[in-house]
Amino acid sequence: MTSRRAFLAGLAAAAVPKPGWAAAGSPAFLAAGKRGEAHELCGLSATGGIVFRQPLPARGHAAAAHPLRAEAVAFARRPGVFALVLDCATGAVRHRMTPPEGRQFNGHGVFSADGAVLMTSEVVAEGSAGRIGLWDGATYARIGEWDSGGIGPHDMKRLADGRLIVANGGIKTDPGDRTKLNLKAMRPNLTLLSQEGAVLDREELAPEMHRNSIRHLALVGEGVAFAMQWEGDPAEPVPQLGLWTPGSAPRLCPPLEAEMFAMQGYAGSIAATQDALAITSPRGGVVMLFGLDGTPLATHRRADVCGIASAGDGFLASDGAGALLRVTVEGIAPLAQGGPQWDNHLVALGS
Amino acid sequence: MPRPPVLLALMAALALAAPARADYPEAIRDVILPGYAAFAEAAAALDTAAQASCEAQALEPAFHTAFDAWMAVAPLRIGPAEEDGRALAILFWPDPKGLGAKAQAALLAGEPAALTPEGLAQASVAARGLLGLERLLWPAEPLPADPCPLVRATAADLARMAADLRDGWQGDTGFAQAMLSAGTEGNAEFLSGPEVRQAIFTLIHAGLEQIADQQLGRPLGSFDKPRPELAQARASGRSLSNVVLELQGLRALTESLTPDAPLTLAAFDHALGLAEALADPVFAGVATPGGRLKVEILQQAVRALRDTAAVELARELDVDLGFNAADGD
C-alpha cells in the first residue's frame, strides 16, 4: 500500500513546475533512439508525441533530466567513455563529460532535487569496482566520487530525503568489450548511500540467486522495486522482480507459474505507478504488471518492448520498432508509431 | 543434358509470369494451421487410446504420433502457445531441477479421484504433457502407485490443450486473423505486415538456437563432463528424431515464408542430412570421443544454419533480431 507520505511526495513531484523545460516543448519523458544509422534523443509528451529531437553521436542508453533547466545528460552505452549534456531546446551540446582516467560510465545518472549535483554510476575499468561519480550540476565539472558499495553498479534512484539506492549488478566486465568475467562468483547487491555517500545499508540476495544481476530500479514507497537479469541456467525459473525497503531483507516476486519463462530471465526496464509495477523483457517480448506488493496482475505481449515509464494511472512503453504504447492491467495499445527504434529506457521527467 | 535456349527463355518467362506466392499468409495457411490441426488430431487419438488402455505398449504408437506432430509446431512460441502456459505444459523441457518429476510424484501420491482432466489443468505445467506421459509409460524406477488414472488425465489434458491451441489460431478472433489483419484499425497485436514477418523470423531463429544450445547442447555438456542423461525425451528414444522433426518443421515454415533463401534452405538440408545419418537416437554417443564429434558436427551445422538464416532471411524479409532484444543492458 502506498503510504500517505509517499503519495503526497509523488503529487508534489508531479506538480513541481519545470519552467526551463517549456523551451523544449515541456516533455514528460526522454528517450533515445535510432533512425537509419543516426542516433537521437527525443522528448515525448505524456501521450507519446515527439516534442523535440536532437542528434546523438552514438547509441545512447539512458538519460538524466535536469530538474529545472531543459538539459539532458545522455549516457553512452557501456562501456561508457562519454556523456553529453544537451540543450534540449536548441540541440547544442553544452558539455561533453568524460569520466576520469580509469573510470567508465555505466549507463545511468541522477540529479539531486535542486539540480546542483549530478550523480553517475561508474566502474573502475579494471575490476569493475563501483563508483558514484559526482559532478557540478551547473558546470559539469567533476567534484568527487563515492564507493557504490559493490561491483558493476547500473541504475540508481534518489529517495525524497536525498539518500541514494544503487543497484550493484555484481558483474565484472572486460573494460574493452563488455565480456562478463565473473559469472560464477558474482554477488549483486542493493546499497543505500547517505547524502554524503556513506553506506547506510546493503543487502544481497539469497545464495541461490547470486547470478540474478540487479540492474534497474523504480521508487516505491520508502524503498525500491528492482528488476533483475539472470546469468544462470536459462532453464531455471527465477523471478525478475523484487522489492526492497531499506532496513528489511529484499523480497523476490515470482510471476505466475505459466509465465515463469515469459521474460526469458531478462528484465530490461522497470517502472511504478501509484498502484502497479511494470517490468519489460525485449527478449521475451512481454510487459509484466504486478501490484505494489508483488502480486502478478497481467502479462502483455509486444515484440522487442523495453522502455517503460509511469504515465498517469498506467504506463508508457516503447519498442524497437518505433512504437509507443499505453499499458494498463487491461491491455496494451499503440499510441504512436513511426518513431525511431526506441532504445532501452524511457525516462520520466521529475522522477 | 543442357537445355535448349528457347526452353530456358520460356521457363524464365513463366517464372516471371507466375511467381510462387510466398509470405506470411502462405506460412499460416500451408504450415501453421495444418500443423496445429494435425497435433490436435493426434492428441485426441492419444486420449482415446489412453481411455481404452493405459499400458505403455498399447499407447506407444499414439504417443509417438502425437509427439511427432508437436515437434513440427513446437518452435511456434507465439500467440495461443504462450497463453495459459500451453507450450510449457505440453513439453516441459529442459528441466534441470527435475521439477516435473517432483510435481508428478506429488500427484501420484495424492487421491486418484482428484486426477481428472479438470484437476490436472490446474496442476503444475512441469507435471503435465508429453514428458509427463513419458515418465509414466517408461518409468525410470517402479512407480509408487497405479499410474493409470494419471495417464488418462494427462492424455485428456493434452488433448484439451491441443484443441485449444488449434481453436486459438482459427476463426474471426483467432491468432491467424490477428496476423492476417496486421496494420488494420483496432489490431493491437500486429501494427503492420512487416511485424508479422519479423515475428515469424524471430521464431525460426529462436527455434534453431533451442536445437543447438538445448537439445544438442545439454547432452553434449562439456568434453570433460558429457551429459547423455540430459537428452530430450530419452526414455521414449526420441531425442534425435525430435531434432529432425523440428528442423523439418522450421524448413517448411521458412520455405513457405520465402523461397528466395537458397543459402538458408541448403543449410537446412545439410543439417537435416547430418541428423538423418546420425545413428544415435538418444545421443548416447556423446560419452565417447567419436560419438561426441558427430553430435558436435550436427550442432555446428545447426549454428551455421542459424547464422545463415540471420543474414539471408533478415535481408530477404527486411527484418532483424530486435533492436533491444539483441542488445541487452
Interface residues (C-beta under 8 A of the other chain):
Chain A: K34 H61 R77 R78 G107 H154 R215 Q229 D233 A235 E236 P237 L256 E257 A258 E259 M260 F261 A262 Y266 G268 P282 R283 G285 R301 A303 D304 V305 C306 D319 G320 A321 A323 G331 I332 A333 P334 Q337 Q341 W342 D343 N344
Chain B: E82 D84 G85 L88 A89 P94 D95 P96 K97 L99 S124 V125 A188 E189 L191 S192 E195 Q198 A199 T202 Q214 G322 F323 N324 A325 D327 G328 D329
